[in-house]
């Protein structure tokens, strides 16, 4: 069973794997919630997807509570 910290680290690792370690700059957690109905963590985060990025990208990611796998991700509009 994953806790919130492990879910957040899984999300960061996922984006580093997808975009590259140097492309996830200024990674910030916005919110972490446990969704008991779907047995997952909902992690909201933002980061700059590269050195030339002028605005951060914001995502909402569902992380499986059991094995830490990424179930779903959604890019959100930045505020």
KOLVEX-320845 format. One record per atom (N, C-alpha, C): residue in one letter; y, x, z. Coordinates in steps of 0.1 Angstrom, whole numbers, plus 2048, in hexadecimal, padded with zeros to 3 digits. Atoms other than C-alpha are relative to their C-alpha. Example, Ala and Ser with C-alpha at 12.3 -4.5 7.8 and 13.67 -1.06 7.14 Angstrom:
BEGIN
A7F4809800A7D387B84EA80C809800S7F57F7800S7F5889847S80B7F8808
END
This chain:
BEGIN
X7F4808800X800800800X80C809800X7F37F8802X82280E7F5X80B7FB809X7F48057F9X84180D80AX80C8017F7X7F5800808X86480A7FDX80580E7FBX7FC7F3804X86B82F7FCX7F78057F5X8097FC80AX84C8367E8X8027F97F3X7FD80880CX85581A7D0X80C8067F9X7F47FA806X87882A7CBX7FD80D7F9X8047F3806X86884C7C4X7F87FE7F3X80880380CX85083C7ABX80A7FD7F5X7F680480BX86E82E798X80780C7FBX7FA7F4804X88084F798X7F78097F7X80A7F8808X86186178CX7FE7FA7F2X80280780CX85C847771X80B8037F6X7F57FD808X87F84C763X80180E7FCX8007F1804X87C872764X7F68027F6X80A7FF80AX85C86F751X8047FB7F2X7FC80680CX86B858737X80B8077F9X7F47FB805X88D868733X801810801X7FF7F27FDX88788C73FX80780280DX7FA7FD7F3X89089C760X80F801800X7F27FE801X8B28A6755X8087F47FBX7F980C805X8BA884747X8027F580AX7FF80A7F5X8B8871768X80A80680AX7F67FA7F8X8D987C777X8077F6809X7FA8097F7X8E886D796X7F87F4804X80980B7FEX8CA85779DX8047F980EX7FC8077F4X8D583C7B7X7F87F3801X80780D7FDX8C28207C8X80B7F6803X7F780A7FDX8D58007C8X7FA7F680AX80680A7F7X8BC7E97D9X7F18017FEX80F801800X8977E77E2X7FC7F4808X80580D7FAX8867C67EAX7F17FF7FEX80E803802X8627BD7F0X7FE7F27FBX80380D805X8567A07DBX7F27FD803X80D8037FBX8397927EEX7F87F77F6X807809809X8317777D4X7F98087F4X8057F980CX82B7917B8X7F980D805X8067F47FAX81E7AD7D0X80680C7FAX7FA7F4805X8387C67C4X80E802807X7F37FC7FBX8587D87CDX8097FE7F4X7F580180AX8787D07B9X80A80A803X7F77F57FEX88D7EF7B6X80B8007F6X7F4800809X8B07EE7A8X80680E802X7FA7F37FFX8BF81079FX8098027F4X7F87FC80CX8D7822788X80180F7FFX7FF7F2802X8DB844779X8078027F3X7FA7FC80DX8ED85675DX7F48067F7X80B7FC808X8D485A741X80280D7F8X7FE7F3806X8E187C736X80E806803X7F47F97FDX8FD895739X80C7FA7F9X7F5806807X91388471FX8027F1803X7FF80E7FDX90E86172DX80E7FD807X7F48047F9X92F850736X7FF7F680AX80380A7F7X920834749X7F2800805X80E8007FBX90183075FX7F87F57F9X80980B804X8E381C754X7FA7FA80DX8058077F4X8D780276DX7F47F97FDX80D806802X8B47F6770X7FB7F880CX8078077F5X89F7DD784X7F18027FCX80D7FC803X87B7E9786X7F67FA80BX80A8057F7X85C7D8795X7F580B801X80A7F67FEX8447F07A5X7F47FA808X80C8067F9X8207E67AFX7FF80680EX8007FD7F2X81D7E67D5X7F3808804X80D7FA7FDX7F97F37D4X7FF80F7FAX8027F3806X7F98107BBX80C8077FBX7F47FA804X81D8177B3X8038007F1X7FD80080FX81B81078EX80C7F77FDX7F4808805X83980277BX7FB7F47F9X80580C806X8327DE773X80A7FB7F6X7F6805809X8537D5762X80D807803X7F27FA7FEX8767E375DX8097F87F7X7F6808808X8967D2751X80D808802X7F37FA7FFX8B67E3748X80B7F5802X7F58097FCX8D47D2758X80D8047FBX7F27FD804X8F87D074FX80680780DX7F97F97F5X90D7E9764X80C7F8804X7F48077FBX9287DA77AX80C8087FF
END
